[in-house]
């Protein structure tokens, strides 16, 4: 069932109303300049009006395909979205690059620390070898000291035995003297 004159006008006004309503909302809330909005609205195509044709069917209307104009904001919003997405991706890539740069610096510092530790361990190893060589050269003297200590210990035992024997002799001598 086709729309007649009044119904067609009402449908036409309904189809145009959301575009004008969204344009009014965008004008109130967007940060774009008013001159740009006026130009965008001037450039938007108007919906083709429905034509009534003189068909052989009588009162049947024929309609052309309604071409809805792009909302004046969509192109601006798309470009804004792409700019913000580019900024976001640039930030992500920058953060990733900074992370890699940080890891590279940390690896360099760690490498330097390990090289320092390697130098220290080489010095410690060299000093330990020197100490082992000195200990090896002192070993005969240490052996002699151990032998002397053993001899002193046995001499001390002999001195204690001699002291005990001399005390016994003294006690006998005093005993004999008293008689």
C-alpha positions in Angstrom: 0.0 0.0 0.0 1.5 3.3 -1.1 1.4 6.5 0.8 -0.7 9.3 -0.5 0.1 13.1 -0.4 -0.3 13.9 3.3 1.1 10.6 4.4 4.1 11.0 2.1 4.8 14.5 3.5 4.6 13.2 7.0 7.0 10.3 6.2 9.3 12.8 4.5 9.4 15.1 7.5 10.0 12.1 9.8 12.9 10.9 7.7 14.5 14.4 7.8 13.8 15.0 11.5 16.6 12.7 12.9 19.2 14.3 10.7 18.1 17.8 11.8 17.8 16.7 15.4 21.3 15.1 15.4 22.7 18.3 13.7 21.1 20.4 16.4 22.6 18.1 19.1 26.0 18.1 17.5 25.9 21.9 17.3 25.1 22.1 21.0 27.7 19.5 22.2 30.5 19.4 19.7 33.7 21.3 19.9 33.9 22.1 16.2 33.6 25.7 15.0 30.0 26.8 14.0 31.2 27.9 10.6 32.4 24.4 9.8 29.0 22.9 10.8 27.1 25.4 8.6 29.3 24.4 5.7 28.9 20.7 6.5 25.1 21.1 6.6 25.2 23.0 3.3 27.1 20.2 1.7 24.9 17.4 2.9 22.5 16.1 0.2 18.8 16.4 0.8 16.7 13.3 0.6 15.1 13.1 -2.8 11.4 13.8 -2.6 9.1 11.1 -3.6 7.6 11.7 -7.0 4.2 10.7 -8.0 4.2 9.3 -11.4 1.4 9.0 -13.9 1.4 5.3 -14.2 -1.2 3.3 -15.8 -2.0 1.9 -12.4 -3.9 5.1 -11.5 -3.2 6.4 -7.9 0.0 4.4 -7.3 3.0 6.3 -6.4 6.5 5.4 -7.5 9.4 6.2 -5.2 13.0 6.7 -5.9 15.5 5.2 -3.5 16.0 7.4 -0.6 19.6 8.4 -0.2 20.2 9.3 3.4 22.8 12.0 3.7 25.7 11.2 5.9 25.3 12.9 9.2 27.5 16.0 9.1 29.5 14.7 12.0 30.3 11.2 10.8 33.3 12.2 8.7 34.6 14.5 11.4 34.0 11.7 14.0 35.7 9.2 11.8 38.8 11.4 11.2 38.8 12.2 14.9 38.6 8.5 15.8 41.5 7.7 13.4 43.6 10.5 14.8 43.0 9.3 18.3 43.6 5.7 17.3 46.9 6.8 15.7 47.8 8.7 18.9 46.9 5.6 20.9 48.9 3.2 18.7 51.8 5.7 18.6 51.7 5.7 22.4 51.6 2.0 22.6 54.5 1.7 20.2 56.4 4.3 22.0 55.8 2.5 25.3 57.0 -0.7 23.8 60.1 0.9 22.4 60.8 2.5 25.8 60.4 -0.9 27.4 62.9 -2.4 25.0 65.2 0.5 25.5 64.9 -0.1 29.3 65.6 -3.8 28.9 68.6 -3.0 26.7 70.0 -0.6 29.3 69.4 -3.1 32.1 71.1 -5.8 30.0 74.1 -3.5 29.4 74.3 -2.7 33.2 74.0 -6.4 34.1 76.7 -7.2 31.6 79.0 -4.6 33.1 78.3 -5.9 36.6 79.0 -9.5 35.5 82.3 -8.3 33.9 83.2 -6.6 37.2 82.4 -9.7 39.1 84.4 -11.8 36.6 87.4 -9.5 37.2 87.0 -9.7 40.9 86.7 -13.5 40.8 89.8 -13.7 38.6 91.7 -11.6 41.1 90.4 -13.7 44.0 91.5 -16.9 42.1 94.9 -15.4 41.4 95.3 -14.4 45.1 94.2 -17.9 46.2 96.7 -19.5 43.9 99.4 -17.2 45.4 98.3 -18.2 48.9 98.4 -21.9 48.0 101.9 -21.5 46.6 103.0 -19.7 49.7 101.4 -22.3 51.9 103.2 -25.0 49.9 106.5 -23.2 50.3 105.9 -22.9 54.1 104.8 -26.5 54.5 108.3 -27.9 55.3 108.7 -25.3 58.0 105.2 -26.1 59.4 106.3 -29.8 59.4 109.4 -28.9 61.3 107.3 -26.9 63.8 105.1 -29.9 64.3 108.1 -32.1 64.9 109.6 -29.6 67.4 106.2 -29.4 69.2 106.2 -33.2 69.5 109.7 -33.2 70.8 109.0 -30.4 73.3 105.9 -32.4 74.4 108.0 -35.6 75.0 110.7 -33.5 76.7 108.1 -32.0 79.0 106.9 -35.5 79.9 110.5 -36.5 80.6 110.9 -33.4 82.8 107.7 -34.3 84.7 109.0 -37.8 85.2 112.4 -36.5 86.3 110.8 -34.1 88.7 108.7 -36.9 90.2 111.8 -39.1 90.5 113.8 -36.3 92.1 111.0 -35.8 94.7 111.1 -39.5 95.5 114.8 -39.4 95.9 114.6 -36.3 98.1 112.0 -38.0 100.2 114.3 -41.1 100.6 117.3 -39.0 101.4 115.4 -37.2 104.1 114.2 -40.5 105.4 117.7 -41.9 105.5 119.0 -38.7 107.1 116.6 -39.0 109.9 117.7 -42.4 110.9 
